[in-house]
Amino acid sequence: TFVPTLVLAIWDYDVSQRYALMFPELYRKGHRRTSSRYRNFVSWVLAGIWQSAIIYFASREMHVAFAVLDSNGQSNGLTTFGVLVFGLTCFTVHSYLALFVGAWTMFTITIWAISAASFFLLAMLFSLPAIAGGASPNLILVAHRIFAQPQTWLLFLVVIVIVTLPYHAFRAFKRSRYPSLKHLVQELMRGGLTRDDVLGPSLKEHSSKQLPSFSSGKSHSSASREVSPSD
């Protein structure tokens, strides 16, 4: 699950370089360290507790209602439960952090997809008898049987919606009712508008229009005589 965090930290950006230079006010939040306030830390802790509870109870109910049985009619117990919990944790991290990505590119989409798909590939690989037989016999073909059940895919979909919906709803409400400067700049960037389109000409351009013109030869020579050392 480190790949989404790595992509988000290195390759993601809220606004393009052009708009970051156009609106230097965006850097005030970093200078004032308002992003690392105590309430932000508490919100992440509460989100982690909420998501952990959903994953645990959903996996337990799935394991009880749709137990994966071996050839002797016995459940694999914690092995099945562990695969479900790990899979839901992996996809919860990918889905939740995807809400924070500000700039999707083909590169980040590809990395994200490979990272998410790697769980299925690795789970089925380590469930093969040739690998799991010597290390953990209870894991043999467990992932294959779990992924063969339609209820497993329904569980993944329902859990991802439950864990991401509260933040997505809060983010949409905040963006529409109480937008920050970053949200406003992002809307301008999507519409192709610049700072001058909203605030009018810059101070430099406005001042240049008020300056007298010395393009004519007469005016230029008069100005030169006023500052000439010979006078």
Disulfide bonds with the S-S distance in Angstrom:
none
